Amino acid sequence: MTLQVTPAGAEVTVDGAVVGKAPLADRVFLAPGKHEIGAKLEGYAPATRRIAAVAGRAETVVVQLERAPVAGVGARPFVVEPVAPRDELRTPLLVTGGVVAGAGIVTGVVFAVLAGNRADRAEEVRNELSGRWNGERLCPDGDVPKCRELKDAVLDEIHFSNIGFWSLVAGGTVGVGTLVYGLVTMNAEPPKPGQGARVAPLLGPGTAGVSLSGSF
């Protein structure tokens, strides 16, 4: 067999045994049968060829090595970093807090709309009674059914307004608390002494809000 291996300097093997480096000056004599020709060189991908030698026949085997792929400029290896264990309660608490906050806000908006509708109805009934009696009297000397409807509308407005107000306050407080908890527990490291947050509602005449204080 004449083994033509490129590039020069590649190590050539026959059935795993080294026979020299390319280019080989002499032929390689093989027993009849199957054989494996191999070649390898640093910076190139190794290659093998399987041949069948026949008694009395001279053959030429060509093996050409290809350069090994090189990472592109600026390419970074894909590294999987270990994920720090998280508190098993963190995710359920965040989900629950988000659901409760959303429910409170939605409830507050719904009851605020209902309160507005009842306020409009109360104003309509009040105008009807005022127009009927030329503005001189409304209740209790006026139309009894209309007076009862006016009273019910006013009471509904008050109740719906209170429910909507406290639902919004509760939903906002829970939402802010959930957000703060998520930010504080974002890192896997345990909180340092004195680290944390305090959330409290601010309520007063004509005032509603949330107070947030603490360190992170």
LUMSE-72870 format. One record per residue (C-alpha): x, y, z; residue in one letter; residue number from 0. Coordinates in nm, 4 decimals. Last residue first. Layout:
residues N
<atom><xx>X</xx><yy>Y</yy><zz>Z</zz><type>A</type><seq>NUM</seq></atom>
...
***
This chain:
residues 216
<atom><xx>-3.2411</xx><yy>4.6316</yy><zz>5.1429</zz><type>F</type><seq>215</seq></atom>
<atom><xx>-3.3416</xx><yy>4.8709</yy><zz>5.4211</zz><type>S</type><seq>214</seq></atom>
<atom><xx>-3.6798</xx><yy>4.9694</yy><zz>5.5621</zz><type>G</type><seq>213</seq></atom>
<atom><xx>-3.9832</xx><yy>5.1857</yy><zz>5.4900</zz><type>S</type><seq>212</seq></atom>
<atom><xx>-4.2990</xx><yy>5.1773</yy><zz>5.2813</zz><type>L</type><seq>211</seq></atom>
<atom><xx>-4.6140</xx><yy>5.3696</yy><zz>5.3809</zz><type>S</type><seq>210</seq></atom>
<atom><xx>-4.9296</xx><yy>5.3082</yy><zz>5.1763</zz><type>V</type><seq>209</seq></atom>
<atom><xx>-5.2077</xx><yy>5.5493</yy><zz>5.0865</zz><type>G</type><seq>208</seq></atom>
<atom><xx>-5.5425</xx><yy>5.7023</yy><zz>5.1749</zz><type>A</type><seq>207</seq></atom>
<atom><xx>-5.6210</xx><yy>6.0542</yy><zz>5.2890</zz><type>T</type><seq>206</seq></atom>
<atom><xx>-5.9483</xx><yy>6.2527</yy><zz>5.2977</zz><type>G</type><seq>205</seq></atom>
<atom><xx>-5.9744</xx><yy>6.2092</yy><zz>5.6729</zz><type>P</type><seq>204</seq></atom>
<atom><xx>-5.7156</xx><yy>5.9516</yy><zz>5.7597</zz><type>G</type><seq>203</seq></atom>
<atom><xx>-5.5591</xx><yy>5.6260</yy><zz>5.6467</zz><type>L</type><seq>202</seq></atom>
<atom><xx>-5.1979</xx><yy>5.5395</yy><zz>5.5745</zz><type>L</type><seq>201</seq></atom>
<atom><xx>-5.1535</xx><yy>5.1646</yy><zz>5.5274</zz><type>P</type><seq>200</seq></atom>
<atom><xx>-4.8336</xx><yy>4.9984</yy><zz>5.6545</zz><type>A</type><seq>199</seq></atom>
<atom><xx>-4.5448</xx><yy>4.8225</yy><zz>5.4813</zz><type>V</type><seq>198</seq></atom>
<atom><xx>-4.2204</xx><yy>4.7520</yy><zz>5.6633</zz><type>R</type><seq>197</seq></atom>
<atom><xx>-3.9090</xx><yy>4.6313</yy><zz>5.4865</zz><type>A</type><seq>196</seq></atom>
<atom><xx>-3.6099</xx><yy>4.4146</yy><zz>5.5565</zz><type>G</type><seq>195</seq></atom>
<atom><xx>-3.2477</xx><yy>4.4110</yy><zz>5.6584</zz><type>Q</type><seq>194</seq></atom>
<atom><xx>-3.1745</xx><yy>4.4663</yy><zz>6.0272</zz><type>G</type><seq>193</seq></atom>
<atom><xx>-2.9514</xx><yy>4.1623</yy><zz>6.0466</zz><type>P</type><seq>192</seq></atom>
<atom><xx>-2.8500</xx><yy>4.0509</yy><zz>5.6978</zz><type>K</type><seq>191</seq></atom>
<atom><xx>-3.0917</xx><yy>3.8610</yy><zz>5.4806</zz><type>P</type><seq>190</seq></atom>
<atom><xx>-2.9955</xx><yy>3.5041</yy><zz>5.3867</zz><type>P</type><seq>189</seq></atom>
<atom><xx>-2.8165</xx><yy>3.4732</yy><zz>5.0536</zz><type>E</type><seq>188</seq></atom>
<atom><xx>-3.0273</xx><yy>3.3292</yy><zz>4.7732</zz><type>A</type><seq>187</seq></atom>
<atom><xx>-3.0919</xx><yy>3.6741</yy><zz>4.6299</zz><type>N</type><seq>186</seq></atom>
<atom><xx>-3.4444</xx><yy>3.7628</yy><zz>4.5158</zz><type>M</type><seq>185</seq></atom>
<atom><xx>-3.5800</xx><yy>3.7381</yy><zz>4.8695</zz><type>T</type><seq>184</seq></atom>
<atom><xx>-3.5855</xx><yy>4.1150</yy><zz>4.9311</zz><type>V</type><seq>183</seq></atom>
<atom><xx>-3.7213</xx><yy>4.1936</yy><zz>4.5851</zz><type>L</type><seq>182</seq></atom>
<atom><xx>-3.9993</xx><yy>3.9341</yy><zz>4.6054</zz><type>G</type><seq>181</seq></atom>
<atom><xx>-4.0930</xx><yy>4.0442</yy><zz>4.9570</zz><type>Y</type><seq>180</seq></atom>
<atom><xx>-4.1093</xx><yy>4.4058</yy><zz>4.8446</zz><type>V</type><seq>179</seq></atom>
<atom><xx>-4.3368</xx><yy>4.3151</yy><zz>4.5546</zz><type>L</type><seq>178</seq></atom>
<atom><xx>-4.5609</xx><yy>4.1044</yy><zz>4.7778</zz><type>T</type><seq>177</seq></atom>
<atom><xx>-4.5886</xx><yy>4.3869</yy><zz>5.0307</zz><type>G</type><seq>176</seq></atom>
<atom><xx>-4.6719</xx><yy>4.6351</yy><zz>4.7575</zz><type>V</type><seq>175</seq></atom>
<atom><xx>-4.9445</xx><yy>4.4072</yy><zz>4.6227</zz><type>G</type><seq>174</seq></atom>
<atom><xx>-5.0830</xx><yy>4.3269</yy><zz>4.9693</zz><type>V</type><seq>173</seq></atom>
<atom><xx>-5.1069</xx><yy>4.6968</yy><zz>5.0515</zz><type>T</type><seq>172</seq></atom>
<atom><xx>-5.2608</xx><yy>4.7837</yy><zz>4.7145</zz><type>G</type><seq>171</seq></atom>
<atom><xx>-5.5213</xx><yy>4.5080</yy><zz>4.7432</zz><type>G</type><seq>170</seq></atom>
<atom><xx>-5.6120</xx><yy>4.6072</yy><zz>5.0987</zz><type>A</type><seq>169</seq></atom>
<atom><xx>-5.6420</xx><yy>4.9769</yy><zz>5.0138</zz><type>V</type><seq>168</seq></atom>
<atom><xx>-5.8383</xx><yy>4.9032</yy><zz>4.6963</zz><type>L</type><seq>167</seq></atom>
<atom><xx>-6.0734</xx><yy>4.6712</yy><zz>4.8836</zz><type>S</type><seq>166</seq></atom>
<atom><xx>-6.1126</xx><yy>4.9285</yy><zz>5.1610</zz><type>W</type><seq>165</seq></atom>
<atom><xx>-6.2244</xx><yy>5.1979</yy><zz>4.9160</zz><type>F</type><seq>164</seq></atom>
<atom><xx>-6.4512</xx><yy>4.9719</yy><zz>4.7101</zz><type>G</type><seq>163</seq></atom>
<atom><xx>-6.6303</xx><yy>4.8389</yy><zz>5.0178</zz><type>I</type><seq>162</seq></atom>
<atom><xx>-6.6752</xx><yy>5.1885</yy><zz>5.1602</zz><type>N</type><seq>161</seq></atom>
<atom><xx>-6.8005</xx><yy>5.3301</yy><zz>4.8297</zz><type>S</type><seq>160</seq></atom>
<atom><xx>-7.0414</xx><yy>5.0385</yy><zz>4.7839</zz><type>F</type><seq>159</seq></atom>
<atom><xx>-7.1891</xx><yy>5.0932</yy><zz>5.1285</zz><type>H</type><seq>158</seq></atom>
<atom><xx>-7.2272</xx><yy>5.4708</yy><zz>5.0855</zz><type>I</type><seq>157</seq></atom>
<atom><xx>-7.3751</xx><yy>5.4439</yy><zz>4.7355</zz><type>E</type><seq>156</seq></atom>
<atom><xx>-7.6116</xx><yy>5.1687</yy><zz>4.8495</zz><type>D</type><seq>155</seq></atom>
<atom><xx>-7.7336</xx><yy>5.3910</yy><zz>5.1324</zz><type>L</type><seq>154</seq></atom>
<atom><xx>-7.7998</xx><yy>5.6806</yy><zz>4.8915</zz><type>V</type><seq>153</seq></atom>
<atom><xx>-7.9807</xx><yy>5.4541</yy><zz>4.6442</zz><type>A</type><seq>152</seq></atom>
<atom><xx>-8.1936</xx><yy>5.2995</yy><zz>4.9174</zz><type>D</type><seq>151</seq></atom>
<atom><xx>-8.2964</xx><yy>5.6425</yy><zz>5.0492</zz><type>K</type><seq>150</seq></atom>
<atom><xx>-8.3845</xx><yy>5.7659</yy><zz>4.7035</zz><type>L</type><seq>149</seq></atom>
<atom><xx>-8.5896</xx><yy>5.4542</yy><zz>4.6336</zz><type>E</type><seq>148</seq></atom>
<atom><xx>-8.7755</xx><yy>5.4989</yy><zz>4.9628</zz><type>R</type><seq>147</seq></atom>
<atom><xx>-8.8454</xx><yy>5.8605</yy><zz>4.8755</zz><type>C</type><seq>146</seq></atom>
<atom><xx>-8.9694</xx><yy>5.7554</yy><zz>4.5338</zz><type>K</type><seq>145</seq></atom>
<atom><xx>-9.2057</xx><yy>5.5035</yy><zz>4.6878</zz><type>P</type><seq>144</seq></atom>
<atom><xx>-9.3325</xx><yy>5.7604</yy><zz>4.9468</zz><type>V</type><seq>143</seq></atom>
<atom><xx>-9.3882</xx><yy>6.0505</yy><zz>4.7050</zz><type>D</type><seq>142</seq></atom>
<atom><xx>-9.3294</xx><yy>6.3645</yy><zz>4.9141</zz><type>G</type><seq>141</seq></atom>
<atom><xx>-9.3845</xx><yy>6.4486</yy><zz>5.2793</zz><type>D</type><seq>140</seq></atom>
<atom><xx>-9.0713</xx><yy>6.2602</yy><zz>5.3996</zz><type>P</type><seq>139</seq></atom>
<atom><xx>-8.9086</xx><yy>6.3713</yy><zz>5.1726</zz><type>C</type><seq>138</seq></atom>
<atom><xx>-8.8648</xx><yy>6.6141</yy><zz>4.8831</zz><type>L</type><seq>137</seq></atom>
<atom><xx>-9.0167</xx><yy>6.9567</yy><zz>4.9461</zz><type>R</type><seq>136</seq></atom>
<atom><xx>-9.0411</xx><yy>7.3006</yy><zz>4.7908</zz><type>E</type><seq>135</seq></atom>
<atom><xx>-8.8336</xx><yy>7.2306</yy><zz>4.4817</zz><type>G</type><seq>134</seq></atom>
<atom><xx>-9.1299</xx><yy>7.2719</yy><zz>4.2492</zz><type>N</type><seq>133</seq></atom>
<atom><xx>-9.2963</xx><yy>6.9666</yy><zz>4.4061</zz><type>W</type><seq>132</seq></atom>
<atom><xx>-9.2628</xx><yy>6.7408</yy><zz>4.1044</zz><type>R</type><seq>131</seq></atom>
<atom><xx>-8.9333</xx><yy>6.8941</yy><zz>3.9947</zz><type>G</type><seq>130</seq></atom>
<atom><xx>-8.7680</xx><yy>6.8329</yy><zz>4.3299</zz><type>S</type><seq>129</seq></atom>
<atom><xx>-8.8956</xx><yy>6.4773</yy><zz>4.3425</zz><type>L</type><seq>128</seq></atom>
<atom><xx>-8.7665</xx><yy>6.4003</yy><zz>3.9934</zz><type>E</type><seq>127</seq></atom>
<atom><xx>-8.4352</xx><yy>6.5744</yy><zz>4.0617</zz><type>N</type><seq>126</seq></atom>
<atom><xx>-8.3817</xx><yy>6.3672</yy><zz>4.3767</zz><type>R</type><seq>125</seq></atom>
<atom><xx>-8.4674</xx><yy>6.0503</yy><zz>4.1868</zz><type>V</type><seq>124</seq></atom>
<atom><xx>-8.2063</xx><yy>6.1333</yy><zz>3.9196</zz><type>E</type><seq>123</seq></atom>
<atom><xx>-7.9445</xx><yy>6.2243</yy><zz>4.1811</zz><type>E</type><seq>122</seq></atom>
<atom><xx>-7.9992</xx><yy>5.8955</yy><zz>4.3624</zz><type>A</type><seq>121</seq></atom>
<atom><xx>-7.9605</xx><yy>5.7105</yy><zz>4.0329</zz><type>R</type><seq>120</seq></atom>
<atom><xx>-7.6312</xx><yy>5.8835</yy><zz>3.9599</zz><type>D</type><seq>119</seq></atom>
<atom><xx>-7.5033</xx><yy>5.7994</yy><zz>4.3093</zz><type>A</type><seq>118</seq></atom>
<atom><xx>-7.6116</xx><yy>5.4374</yy><zz>4.2588</zz><type>R</type><seq>117</seq></atom>
<atom><xx>-7.4129</xx><yy>5.4189</yy><zz>3.9356</zz><type>N</type><seq>116</seq></atom>
<atom><xx>-7.1067</xx><yy>5.5753</yy><zz>4.0993</zz><type>G</type><seq>115</seq></atom>
<atom><xx>-7.1223</xx><yy>5.3294</yy><zz>4.3861</zz><type>A</type><seq>114</seq></atom>
<atom><xx>-7.1432</xx><yy>5.0411</yy><zz>4.1390</zz><type>L</type><seq>113</seq></atom>
<atom><xx>-6.8349</xx><yy>5.1705</yy><zz>3.9571</zz><type>V</type><seq>112</seq></atom>
<atom><xx>-6.6448</xx><yy>5.2005</yy><zz>4.2846</zz><type>A</type><seq>111</seq></atom>
<atom><xx>-6.7650</xx><yy>4.8513</yy><zz>4.3752</zz><type>F</type><seq>110</seq></atom>
<atom><xx>-6.6134</xx><yy>4.7075</yy><zz>4.0579</zz><type>V</type><seq>109</seq></atom>
<atom><xx>-6.2872</xx><yy>4.9013</yy><zz>4.0953</zz><type>V</type><seq>108</seq></atom>
<atom><xx>-6.2412</xx><yy>4.7891</yy><zz>4.4548</zz><type>G</type><seq>107</seq></atom>
<atom><xx>-6.3150</xx><yy>4.4276</yy><zz>4.3680</zz><type>T</type><seq>106</seq></atom>
<atom><xx>-6.0603</xx><yy>4.4368</yy><zz>4.0856</zz><type>V</type><seq>105</seq></atom>
<atom><xx>-5.7981</xx><yy>4.5877</yy><zz>4.3174</zz><type>I</type><seq>104</seq></atom>
<atom><xx>-5.8640</xx><yy>4.3356</yy><zz>4.5922</zz><type>G</type><seq>103</seq></atom>
<atom><xx>-5.8610</xx><yy>4.0406</yy><zz>4.3514</zz><type>A</type><seq>102</seq></atom>
<atom><xx>-5.5323</xx><yy>4.1555</yy><zz>4.1990</zz><type>G</type><seq>101</seq></atom>
<atom><xx>-5.3717</xx><yy>4.1924</yy><zz>4.5399</zz><type>A</type><seq>100</seq></atom>
<atom><xx>-5.4974</xx><yy>3.8511</yy><zz>4.6501</zz><type>V</type><seq>99</seq></atom>
<atom><xx>-5.3727</xx><yy>3.6839</yy><zz>4.3305</zz><type>V</type><seq>98</seq></atom>
<atom><xx>-5.0334</xx><yy>3.8551</yy><zz>4.3487</zz><type>G</type><seq>97</seq></atom>
<atom><xx>-4.9914</xx><yy>3.7662</yy><zz>4.7147</zz><type>G</type><seq>96</seq></atom>
<atom><xx>-5.0820</xx><yy>3.4045</yy><zz>4.6480</zz><type>T</type><seq>95</seq></atom>
<atom><xx>-4.8346</xx><yy>3.3786</yy><zz>4.3608</zz><type>V</type><seq>94</seq></atom>
<atom><xx>-4.5574</xx><yy>3.5445</yy><zz>4.5591</zz><type>L</type><seq>93</seq></atom>
<atom><xx>-4.6274</xx><yy>3.3307</yy><zz>4.8638</zz><type>L</type><seq>92</seq></atom>
<atom><xx>-4.6367</xx><yy>3.0090</yy><zz>4.6596</zz><type>P</type><seq>91</seq></atom>
<atom><xx>-4.3033</xx><yy>3.1035</yy><zz>4.4945</zz><type>T</type><seq>90</seq></atom>
<atom><xx>-4.1232</xx><yy>3.1918</yy><zz>4.8156</zz><type>R</type><seq>89</seq></atom>
<atom><xx>-4.2407</xx><yy>2.9001</yy><zz>5.0304</zz><type>L</type><seq>88</seq></atom>
<atom><xx>-3.9779</xx><yy>2.6541</yy><zz>4.9034</zz><type>E</type><seq>87</seq></atom>
<atom><xx>-3.7046</xx><yy>2.9043</yy><zz>4.9811</zz><type>D</type><seq>86</seq></atom>
<atom><xx>-3.4593</xx><yy>2.8980</yy><zz>4.6966</zz><type>R</type><seq>85</seq></atom>
<atom><xx>-3.1623</xx><yy>2.6716</yy><zz>4.6335</zz><type>P</type><seq>84</seq></atom>
<atom><xx>-2.8782</xx><yy>2.8383</yy><zz>4.4456</zz><type>A</type><seq>83</seq></atom>
<atom><xx>-2.8679</xx><yy>2.7497</yy><zz>4.0815</zz><type>V</type><seq>82</seq></atom>
<atom><xx>-2.5408</xx><yy>2.5990</yy><zz>3.9649</zz><type>P</type><seq>81</seq></atom>
<atom><xx>-2.3946</xx><yy>2.7773</yy><zz>3.6676</zz><type>E</type><seq>80</seq></atom>
<atom><xx>-2.4297</xx><yy>2.6285</yy><zz>3.3252</zz><type>V</type><seq>79</seq></atom>
<atom><xx>-2.1523</xx><yy>2.7626</yy><zz>3.1077</zz><type>V</type><seq>78</seq></atom>
<atom><xx>-2.1814</xx><yy>2.7991</yy><zz>2.7351</zz><type>F</type><seq>77</seq></atom>
<atom><xx>-1.8378</xx><yy>2.8964</yy><zz>2.6123</zz><type>P</type><seq>76</seq></atom>
<atom><xx>-1.7934</xx><yy>3.2501</yy><zz>2.4882</zz><type>R</type><seq>75</seq></atom>
<atom><xx>-1.7348</xx><yy>3.3551</yy><zz>2.1310</zz><type>A</type><seq>74</seq></atom>
<atom><xx>-1.5503</xx><yy>3.6837</yy><zz>2.0901</zz><type>G</type><seq>73</seq></atom>
<atom><xx>-1.3657</xx><yy>3.5693</yy><zz>1.7851</zz><type>V</type><seq>72</seq></atom>
<atom><xx>-1.5093</xx><yy>3.2426</yy><zz>1.6566</zz><type>G</type><seq>71</seq></atom>
<atom><xx>-1.4334</xx><yy>2.9084</yy><zz>1.8182</zz><type>A</type><seq>70</seq></atom>
<atom><xx>-1.2036</xx><yy>2.6961</yy><zz>1.6022</zz><type>V</type><seq>69</seq></atom>
<atom><xx>-1.3182</xx><yy>2.3926</yy><zz>1.4061</zz><type>P</type><seq>68</seq></atom>
<atom><xx>-1.0453</xx><yy>2.1270</yy><zz>1.3610</zz><type>A</type><seq>67</seq></atom>
<atom><xx>-0.8554</xx><yy>2.1517</yy><zz>1.0340</zz><type>R</type><seq>66</seq></atom>
<atom><xx>-0.9222</xx><yy>1.8710</yy><zz>0.7902</zz><type>E</type><seq>65</seq></atom>
<atom><xx>-0.6869</xx><yy>1.5772</yy><zz>0.7452</zz><type>L</type><seq>64</seq></atom>
<atom><xx>-0.6384</xx><yy>1.4150</yy><zz>0.4060</zz><type>Q</type><seq>63</seq></atom>
<atom><xx>-0.5980</xx><yy>1.0376</yy><zz>0.3755</zz><type>V</type><seq>62</seq></atom>
<atom><xx>-0.5250</xx><yy>0.8864</yy><zz>0.0335</zz><type>V</type><seq>61</seq></atom>
<atom><xx>-0.4730</xx><yy>0.5115</yy><zz>-0.0034</zz><type>V</type><seq>60</seq></atom>
<atom><xx>-0.2807</xx><yy>0.3831</yy><zz>-0.3068</zz><type>T</type><seq>59</seq></atom>
<atom><xx>-0.3033</xx><yy>0.0217</yy><zz>-0.4120</zz><type>E</type><seq>58</seq></atom>
<atom><xx>-0.0715</xx><yy>-0.2609</yy><zz>-0.5119</zz><type>A</type><seq>57</seq></atom>
<atom><xx>-0.2370</xx><yy>-0.6009</yy><zz>-0.5628</zz><type>R</type><seq>56</seq></atom>
<atom><xx>-0.0572</xx><yy>-0.9303</yy><zz>-0.5031</zz><type>G</type><seq>55</seq></atom>
<atom><xx>-0.2809</xx><yy>-1.0413</yy><zz>-0.2162</zz><type>A</type><seq>54</seq></atom>
<atom><xx>-0.5803</xx><yy>-0.8131</yy><zz>-0.1684</zz><type>V</type><seq>53</seq></atom>
<atom><xx>-0.5943</xx><yy>-0.5589</yy><zz>0.1145</zz><type>A</type><seq>52</seq></atom>
<atom><xx>-0.9397</xx><yy>-0.4442</yy><zz>0.2256</zz><type>A</type><seq>51</seq></atom>
<atom><xx>-0.9506</xx><yy>-0.0840</yy><zz>0.3434</zz><type>I</type><seq>50</seq></atom>
<atom><xx>-1.0946</xx><yy>0.1173</yy><zz>0.6301</zz><type>R</type><seq>49</seq></atom>
<atom><xx>-0.9910</xx><yy>0.4839</yy><zz>0.6378</zz><type>R</type><seq>48</seq></atom>
<atom><xx>-0.9468</xx><yy>0.6920</yy><zz>0.9516</zz><type>T</type><seq>47</seq></atom>
<atom><xx>-0.9284</xx><yy>1.0652</yy><zz>1.0241</zz><type>A</type><seq>46</seq></atom>
<atom><xx>-0.8255</xx><yy>1.2828</yy><zz>1.3164</zz><type>P</type><seq>45</seq></atom>
<atom><xx>-0.9476</xx><yy>1.6465</yy><zz>1.3162</zz><type>A</type><seq>44</seq></atom>
<atom><xx>-0.6598</xx><yy>1.8856</yy><zz>1.2761</zz><type>Y</type><seq>43</seq></atom>
<atom><xx>-0.4893</xx><yy>2.1310</yy><zz>1.5129</zz><type>G</type><seq>42</seq></atom>
<atom><xx>-0.2481</xx><yy>1.8659</yy><zz>1.6372</zz><type>E</type><seq>41</seq></atom>
<atom><xx>-0.2017</xx><yy>1.5911</yy><zz>1.3813</zz><type>L</type><seq>40</seq></atom>
<atom><xx>-0.3742</xx><yy>1.2556</yy><zz>1.3331</zz><type>K</type><seq>39</seq></atom>
<atom><xx>-0.3818</xx><yy>0.9782</yy><zz>1.0756</zz><type>A</type><seq>38</seq></atom>
<atom><xx>-0.5407</xx><yy>0.6345</yy><zz>1.0636</zz><type>G</type><seq>37</seq></atom>
<atom><xx>-0.5479</xx><yy>0.3367</yy><zz>0.8243</zz><type>I</type><seq>36</seq></atom>
<atom><xx>-0.7694</xx><yy>0.0490</yy><zz>0.9316</zz><type>E</type><seq>35</seq></atom>
<atom><xx>-0.7190</xx><yy>-0.2989</yy><zz>0.7853</zz><type>H</type><seq>34</seq></atom>
<atom><xx>-0.9332</xx><yy>-0.5742</yy><zz>0.6342</zz><type>K</type><seq>33</seq></atom>
<atom><xx>-0.7767</xx><yy>-0.8760</yy><zz>0.4708</zz><type>G</type><seq>32</seq></atom>
<atom><xx>-0.4573</xx><yy>-0.9800</yy><zz>0.2908</zz><type>P</type><seq>31</seq></atom>
<atom><xx>-0.1443</xx><yy>-0.9083</yy><zz>0.4968</zz><type>A</type><seq>30</seq></atom>
<atom><xx>-0.0100</xx><yy>-0.5562</yy><zz>0.4620</zz><type>L</type><seq>29</seq></atom>
<atom><xx>0.3130</xx><yy>-0.4127</yy><zz>0.3220</zz><type>F</type><seq>28</seq></atom>
<atom><xx>0.3505</xx><yy>-0.0386</yy><zz>0.3657</zz><type>V</type><seq>27</seq></atom>
<atom><xx>0.5274</xx><yy>0.1503</yy><zz>0.0904</zz><type>R</type><seq>26</seq></atom>
<atom><xx>0.8225</xx><yy>0.3663</yy><zz>0.1675</zz><type>D</type><seq>25</seq></atom>
<atom><xx>0.8888</xx><yy>0.7407</yy><zz>0.1906</zz><type>A</type><seq>24</seq></atom>
<atom><xx>0.5906</xx><yy>0.8191</yy><zz>0.4110</zz><type>L</type><seq>23</seq></atom>
<atom><xx>0.4971</xx><yy>1.1906</yy><zz>0.3945</zz><type>P</type><seq>22</seq></atom>
<atom><xx>0.3665</xx><yy>1.1924</yy><zz>0.6531</zz><type>A</type><seq>21</seq></atom>
<atom><xx>0.4867</xx><yy>1.0470</yy><zz>0.9816</zz><type>K</type><seq>20</seq></atom>
<atom><xx>0.5706</xx><yy>0.6865</yy><zz>1.0614</zz><type>G</type><seq>19</seq></atom>
<atom><xx>0.4199</xx><yy>0.3373</yy><zz>1.0963</zz><type>V</type><seq>18</seq></atom>
<atom><xx>0.2376</xx><yy>0.3856</yy><zz>1.4277</zz><type>V</type><seq>17</seq></atom>
<atom><xx>0.0299</xx><yy>0.0831</yy><zz>1.5259</zz><type>A</type><seq>16</seq></atom>
<atom><xx>-0.3492</xx><yy>0.1245</yy><zz>1.5667</zz><type>G</type><seq>15</seq></atom>
<atom><xx>-0.4435</xx><yy>-0.1037</yy><zz>1.2772</zz><type>D</type><seq>14</seq></atom>
<atom><xx>-0.2104</xx><yy>0.0989</yy><zz>1.0594</zz><type>V</type><seq>13</seq></atom>
<atom><xx>-0.1106</xx><yy>0.4353</yy><zz>1.1991</zz><type>T</type><seq>12</seq></atom>
<atom><xx>0.0160</xx><yy>0.7592</yy><zz>1.0432</zz><type>V</type><seq>11</seq></atom>
<atom><xx>0.1227</xx><yy>1.0624</yy><zz>1.2457</zz><type>E</type><seq>10</seq></atom>
<atom><xx>0.0742</xx><yy>1.3824</yy><zz>1.0496</zz><type>A</type><seq>9</seq></atom>
<atom><xx>0.3964</xx><yy>1.5751</yy><zz>0.9825</zz><type>G</type><seq>8</seq></atom>
<atom><xx>0.3048</xx><yy>1.6736</yy><zz>0.6307</zz><type>A</type><seq>7</seq></atom>
<atom><xx>-0.0576</xx><yy>1.7553</yy><zz>0.5705</zz><type>P</type><seq>6</seq></atom>
<atom><xx>-0.1577</xx><yy>1.5242</yy><zz>0.4199</zz><type>T</type><seq>5</seq></atom>
<atom><xx>-0.1335</xx><yy>1.1448</yy><zz>0.3994</zz><type>V</type><seq>4</seq></atom>
<atom><xx>-0.0536</xx><yy>0.9466</yy><zz>0.0828</zz><type>Q</type><seq>3</seq></atom>
<atom><xx>-0.0195</xx><yy>0.5835</yy><zz>0.1884</zz><type>L</type><seq>2</seq></atom>
<atom><xx>0.1147</xx><yy>0.3516</yy><zz>-0.0808</zz><type>T</type><seq>1</seq></atom>
<atom><xx>0.0000</xx><yy>0.0000</yy><zz>0.0000</zz><type>M</type><seq>0</seq></atom>
***
